Amino acid sequence: MSDQIYLLYHIRDDGQLLLVGIYRSEQEAKDAIERVKDKPGFIKYPKGFEYHAYELGVEIFGDGFEEENIDENEGEKKQEPQGFLN
């Protein structure tokens, strides 16, 4: 059994990020897209799905992080998934 998981995200055109689910395989993530792509909200942004592999037990930001994702005009953090393996 792999120590890798797949996080499925949906990102709207305005940058809003939703975590759709966490799966054991890439195929399970792809299957989930097929199940939800025609549901309310998702159907308006059909190209907004992304999935990424993560290793269990590994810190994504083990050395900390820079606050580069601060939008100077709005003073808010942009919602972008980070720490992807692929």
C-alpha positions as CSV (number, residue, x, y, z in Angstrom):
1,M,0.0,0.0,0.0
2,S,1.3,3.5,-1.0
3,D,1.9,6.3,1.5
4,Q,0.7,8.7,-1.2
5,I,-2.7,10.4,-1.3
6,Y,-4.4,12.6,-3.8
7,L,-6.1,15.9,-2.9
8,L,-8.7,17.0,-5.3
9,Y,-9.3,20.8,-5.5
10,H,-11.7,22.9,-7.4
11,I,-10.6,26.5,-8.2
12,R,-13.1,29.0,-9.5
13,D,-12.1,31.8,-11.9
14,D,-12.2,34.3,-9.0
15,G,-9.6,32.2,-7.2
16,Q,-11.8,30.6,-4.6
17,L,-10.4,27.2,-3.7
18,L,-12.4,24.3,-2.5
19,L,-11.0,21.0,-1.2
20,V,-13.3,18.4,-2.9
21,G,-11.8,15.3,-1.4
22,I,-8.9,13.1,-0.5
23,Y,-8.3,9.9,-2.3
24,R,-6.0,6.8,-2.2
25,S,-5.2,6.8,-6.0
26,E,-5.1,9.1,-9.0
27,Q,-7.9,7.1,-10.5
28,E,-10.2,7.7,-7.5
29,A,-9.6,11.4,-7.9
30,K,-10.5,11.2,-11.6
31,D,-13.6,9.2,-10.7
32,A,-14.6,11.9,-8.2
33,I,-14.4,14.6,-10.8
34,E,-16.8,12.6,-13.0
35,R,-19.2,12.3,-10.1
36,V,-19.3,16.0,-9.2
37,K,-18.6,17.9,-12.4
38,D,-22.3,18.4,-13.2
39,K,-23.3,19.4,-9.7
40,P,-24.3,22.9,-8.8
41,G,-21.4,25.3,-8.5
42,F,-18.9,22.9,-10.2
43,I,-20.8,22.9,-13.5
44,K,-20.1,26.6,-13.9
45,Y,-16.4,26.1,-13.8
46,P,-15.7,22.8,-15.6
47,K,-12.0,23.4,-16.0
48,G,-11.5,24.2,-12.3
49,F,-10.5,20.7,-11.1
50,E,-7.0,19.9,-10.1
51,Y,-5.6,17.0,-8.1
52,H,-2.1,16.6,-6.7
53,A,-0.2,13.8,-5.0
54,Y,1.1,14.2,-1.5
55,E,3.3,11.9,0.6
56,L,2.0,11.0,4.1
57,G,4.2,11.9,7.0
58,V,6.1,14.7,5.1
59,E,5.8,18.3,6.1
60,I,5.0,20.5,3.1
61,F,6.3,23.6,4.8
62,G,8.8,22.1,7.1
63,D,11.1,25.1,6.7
64,G,8.4,27.7,7.1
65,F,7.0,29.9,4.3
66,E,7.3,33.3,2.7
67,E,4.2,35.6,2.6
68,E,4.5,36.1,-1.1
69,N,0.8,35.3,-1.6
70,I,-0.4,38.5,0.0
71,D,-2.3,40.7,-2.5
72,E,-1.0,44.2,-1.9
73,N,-4.1,45.8,-3.3
74,E,-6.6,43.9,-1.2
75,G,-4.5,42.9,1.8
76,E,-5.8,39.4,1.7
77,K,-4.0,36.1,1.1
78,K,-4.7,34.6,-2.3
79,Q,-6.1,31.1,-2.1
80,E,-3.7,28.9,-4.1
81,P,-2.9,25.2,-3.3
82,Q,0.8,24.9,-2.5
83,G,3.3,22.1,-1.8
84,F,2.4,19.9,-4.7
85,L,4.6,16.9,-5.5
86,N,3.7,17.0,-9.2
